[in-house]
Amino acid sequence: MAKQVTMTETVDAATADSPAHRTLKRATRAQPSKRQQLIRLLSAKAGADVAMIDRKLGWQPHTVRAALSGLRKAGYKVEAARPGEGRAVRYRILAAASSDAESASAIAAGRA
């Protein structure tokens, strides 16, 4: 019978290479929050439209607009631009909130 490993026990070298242990390690990695993902999308030079954001984050359009409002309320400078007749409005972050400036630039660069 196999011994179950709890989180407080050390794992020997043979167990560390097992598929179950690798899956557990992947599952425990911190994933970027939806807000961080949104900031990364909006920090791109071209920005993102509502359809792209709801596709990437799995949100509905009204949730995307609410999140954009939340970023503005938090102090982010969010620009809305219509690239041409009949095309969707594209949003992008021009400036981060003063307290989040360093973390936003790290998120945009993919370091967070």
Residue frames relative to the residue before (quaternion, step in Angstrom):
aa qw qx qy qz dx dy dz
M 1.0000 0.0000 0.0000 0.0000 0.00 0.00 0.00
A 0.4293 -0.7224 0.4879 0.2364 3.57 -0.87 0.97
K 0.4186 -0.6915 0.5344 0.2470 3.53 -1.08 0.76
Q 0.3536 -0.7214 0.5536 0.2195 3.59 -0.94 0.89
V 0.2991 -0.7480 0.5696 0.1627 3.54 -0.97 0.89
T 0.2301 -0.7570 0.5944 0.1441 3.55 -0.83 0.97
M 0.6863 -0.5038 0.3355 0.4032 3.57 -1.25 0.32
T 0.6907 0.4852 -0.2938 0.4486 3.62 1.09 -0.53
E 0.6168 0.5485 -0.3545 0.4394 3.61 1.19 -0.30
T 0.4660 -0.6442 0.5181 0.3154 3.54 -1.19 0.51
V 0.3393 -0.7357 0.5561 0.1857 3.53 -1.17 0.62
D 0.3771 -0.7279 0.5191 0.2419 3.59 -0.79 0.98
A 0.7221 -0.4732 0.2933 0.4106 3.58 -1.27 0.35
A 0.6527 0.5212 -0.3261 0.4428 3.61 0.96 -0.79
T 0.6841 0.4718 -0.2817 0.4796 3.57 0.97 -0.83
A 0.6088 0.5869 -0.3524 0.4009 3.61 1.05 -0.70
D 0.7125 0.4303 -0.2574 0.4908 3.59 1.13 -0.56
S 0.4705 0.6845 -0.4532 0.3236 3.60 1.21 -0.02
P 0.6073 -0.5772 0.4002 0.3714 3.61 -1.12 0.62
A 0.6331 0.5404 -0.3385 0.4388 3.59 1.01 -0.76
H 0.6673 0.4940 -0.3040 0.4671 3.58 0.97 -0.83
R 0.6362 0.5155 -0.3324 0.4680 3.62 1.00 -0.76
T 0.6319 0.5218 -0.3276 0.4702 3.59 1.02 -0.76
L 0.6449 0.5177 -0.3144 0.4662 3.57 0.98 -0.85
K 0.6462 0.5172 -0.3213 0.4601 3.60 0.97 -0.84
R 0.6548 0.5074 -0.3144 0.4636 3.61 0.96 -0.87
A 0.6723 0.5179 -0.2990 0.4363 3.57 0.95 -0.87
T 0.7113 0.4664 -0.2683 0.4523 3.60 1.07 -0.62
R 0.4763 0.6544 -0.4581 0.3676 3.63 1.23 -0.07
A 0.4888 -0.6603 0.4858 0.2984 3.54 -1.04 0.77
Q 0.2374 -0.7545 0.5986 0.1266 3.56 -0.84 1.01
P 0.5321 -0.6077 0.4588 0.3702 3.60 -1.05 0.62
S 0.5119 -0.6431 0.4711 0.3201 3.56 -1.04 0.76
K 0.6590 -0.4897 0.3796 0.4263 3.56 -1.27 0.29
R 0.6299 0.5337 -0.3352 0.4539 3.59 1.02 -0.76
Q 0.6535 0.5009 -0.3097 0.4755 3.59 0.96 -0.85
Q 0.6401 0.5135 -0.3220 0.4721 3.58 1.02 -0.77
L 0.6372 0.5225 -0.3184 0.4685 3.59 1.02 -0.82
I 0.6483 0.5098 -0.3157 0.4693 3.58 0.93 -0.88
R 0.6374 0.5203 -0.3300 0.4628 3.60 0.98 -0.79
L 0.6543 0.5099 -0.3145 0.4615 3.61 0.93 -0.87
L 0.7241 0.4484 -0.2419 0.4648 3.57 0.90 -0.96
S 0.6271 0.5522 -0.3382 0.4329 3.59 1.20 -0.37
A 0.4849 0.6486 -0.4423 0.3854 3.58 1.24 -0.17
K 0.6464 -0.5531 0.3606 0.3824 3.57 -1.12 0.66
A 0.7313 0.4041 -0.2283 0.4998 3.59 0.95 -0.87
G 0.4017 -0.7131 0.4835 0.3105 3.60 1.19 -0.32
A 0.3688 -0.7048 0.5514 0.2513 3.58 -1.18 -0.55
D 0.3394 -0.7123 0.5659 0.2392 3.55 -1.17 0.54
V 0.7187 -0.4533 0.3015 0.4326 3.57 -1.29 0.28
A 0.6456 0.5330 -0.3285 0.4374 3.61 0.93 -0.85
M 0.6587 0.4985 -0.3141 0.4679 3.61 0.95 -0.82
I 0.6652 0.5057 -0.3077 0.4550 3.57 0.91 -0.90
D 0.6945 0.4564 -0.3097 0.4621 3.61 0.84 -0.86
R 0.6114 0.5364 -0.3464 0.4673 3.60 1.14 -0.54
K 0.7082 0.4663 -0.2620 0.4608 3.61 0.88 -0.95
L 0.7878 0.3330 -0.1591 0.4932 3.59 0.94 -0.89
G 0.4422 -0.7117 0.4486 0.3110 3.58 1.23 -0.20
W 0.4645 0.6756 -0.4399 0.3664 3.56 1.16 0.58
Q 0.4584 -0.6179 0.5475 0.3290 3.52 -1.33 0.26
P 0.6885 -0.5176 0.3067 0.4050 3.62 -1.15 0.53
H 0.6655 0.4948 -0.3313 0.4500 3.62 0.92 -0.76
T 0.6161 0.5315 -0.3442 0.4685 3.60 1.14 -0.54
V 0.6121 0.5388 -0.3400 0.4685 3.57 1.07 -0.75
R 0.6825 0.4823 -0.2966 0.4622 3.59 0.84 -0.95
A 0.6328 0.5199 -0.3315 0.4684 3.60 1.03 -0.72
A 0.6505 0.5071 -0.3161 0.4688 3.61 0.99 -0.80
L 0.6216 0.5241 -0.3383 0.4738 3.60 1.04 -0.72
S 0.6407 0.5096 -0.3162 0.4794 3.58 1.00 -0.80
G 0.6401 0.5312 -0.3170 0.4557 3.57 1.03 -0.79
L 0.6366 0.5113 -0.3274 0.4756 3.58 1.04 -0.73
R 0.6382 0.5161 -0.3237 0.4707 3.58 0.99 -0.81
K 0.6559 0.5172 -0.3013 0.4600 3.56 0.96 -0.89
A 0.6703 0.4905 -0.2828 0.4798 3.58 1.15 -0.68
G 0.6519 -0.5590 0.3019 0.4141 3.58 1.27 0.01
Y 0.4829 0.6469 -0.4513 0.3804 3.60 1.22 0.12
K 0.3388 -0.6991 0.5913 0.2164 3.56 -1.11 0.74
V 0.0163 -0.8112 0.5825 -0.0485 3.58 -0.26 1.31
E 0.2038 -0.7847 0.5797 0.0824 3.55 -0.72 1.15
A 0.1558 -0.7486 0.6373 0.0957 3.56 -1.10 0.80
A 0.0347 0.8097 -0.5823 0.0639 3.57 -0.69 1.09
R 0.2662 -0.7280 0.6086 0.1697 3.56 -1.03 0.83
P 0.3324 -0.8020 0.4632 0.1780 3.60 -0.36 1.24
G 0.7996 -0.1508 0.1035 0.5720 3.62 1.12 -0.37
E 0.7060 -0.4544 0.3350 0.4276 3.53 -1.30 0.23
G 0.8419 0.1675 -0.1422 0.4929 3.57 -0.85 0.99
R 0.6068 0.5405 -0.3628 0.4561 3.61 1.23 0.11
A 0.5913 -0.6092 0.4116 0.3314 3.55 -1.18 0.65
V 0.5464 -0.5929 0.4833 0.3411 3.54 -1.20 0.63
R 0.1920 -0.7684 0.6028 0.0963 3.56 -0.97 0.93
Y 0.2045 -0.7752 0.5913 0.0868 3.53 -0.96 0.95
R 0.0962 0.7764 -0.6220 0.0321 3.54 -1.17 0.64
I 0.4730 -0.6561 0.5146 0.2845 3.51 -1.24 0.56
L 0.2440 -0.7703 0.5766 0.1210 3.54 -0.82 1.06
A 0.7947 -0.0295 0.0541 0.6039 3.56 1.00 -0.82
A 0.4111 -0.7061 0.5277 0.2323 3.54 -1.06 0.82
A 0.6218 -0.4972 0.4350 0.4206 3.54 -1.29 0.31
S 0.6147 -0.6016 0.3545 0.3667 3.59 -0.95 0.78
S 0.6998 0.4503 -0.2900 0.4726 3.63 0.92 -0.75
D 0.7293 0.4068 -0.2293 0.5001 3.59 1.20 -0.48
A 0.3547 0.7840 -0.4697 0.1973 3.60 1.24 -0.01
E 0.6956 0.4671 -0.2880 0.4637 3.59 0.83 -0.92
S 0.6884 0.4670 -0.2975 0.4685 3.59 0.89 -0.88
A 0.6296 0.5299 -0.3399 0.4554 3.62 1.03 -0.65
S 0.6573 0.4836 -0.3276 0.4763 3.59 0.97 -0.74
A 0.6225 0.5231 -0.3390 0.4732 3.60 1.09 -0.62
I 0.6418 0.5111 -0.3167 0.4760 3.58 1.01 -0.82
A 0.6599 0.5127 -0.3064 0.4559 3.58 0.91 -0.89
A 0.6992 0.4497 -0.2631 0.4895 3.56 1.07 -0.71
G 0.5127 -0.6811 0.3959 0.3413 3.56 1.30 -0.07
R 0.4884 0.6815 -0.4177 0.3500 3.58 1.23 0.37
A 0.7217 0.4120 -0.2631 0.4901 3.61 1.15 -0.24
